[in-house]
């Protein structure tokens, strides 16, 4: 047992791999629907952590060496990483034991050691792709099965950042699929959510900090590479506490269009007519002029 008293030194300040999003120590869960951009986001993060640079427009603490645990799509993962950053210090491990296996913790520790020895520098980020494949045969809705599968990752996460790629629920939304312990045991949880034509990285949980604002991004094709790269969208807008939820959602959809629109008119529409299921339809109608005229003042300046 350990006791902490007011006279004791305070705990060290929070440190970040990606400020406000991914802690420099602990387990971060990245969830999203199929085709939502999870692999592209994780690849871009791995490259930025290895080579330095930015991720979704924000600075990344360079870790130097990344270990990617590929429980699925090994060939395409390797091709994607080598295409995007052929010289990055990213090792891809495959033919791994399931996370529920008794030997899993030892094997993963050994992989970290071998990669560190190869590059002459400690592994600073581990990416696990993907949770469903890593616990194949287990029940993702069982707290016992999920807890057993998380043990090796939580052990690694005591000393370095671990990102676990997962799926969102079949009903849609931002919740991670399966048992709630996936999110409960994580230090941070992020989810890719679709909003009209845009994608957003949403913070579902931060154990030791306030949740960050949504980050809007798009997937861009790059010349000579079949693999899209996530780029922070210029149309990202801060959330406004003064608007009702439907109005905020409508503003986020409209911000993708870049057409001029009268803010007060949109707000009135939201208050009178909005329901979440009609958000994208009404936004398109407003901007096309089918239901409401547009005006000279741009939404960006009005908001």
Secondary structure, DSSP 8 states (H G I E B T S, - for coil): -----TTS-------EEETTTEESSEEEEEE--TTSSHHHHHHHHHHHHHH--EETTEEB---S-EEEEESS-HHHHHHHHHHH-TTS-EEEE-S---TTSTTHHHHHHHHHHHHHHHHTS---EEEEE-HHHHTTTS-TT-HHHHHHHHHHHHHHTTTSEEEEE--B-TT-SSSBSS-THHHHH-SEEEEEEEETTEEEEEEEEETTS-----EEEEEEEETTEEEEEEEE-TT-----TTS-HHHHHHHHHHTTT--B--HHHHHHHHHHH--GGGHHHHHHHHHHTSSS---SSBHHHH-
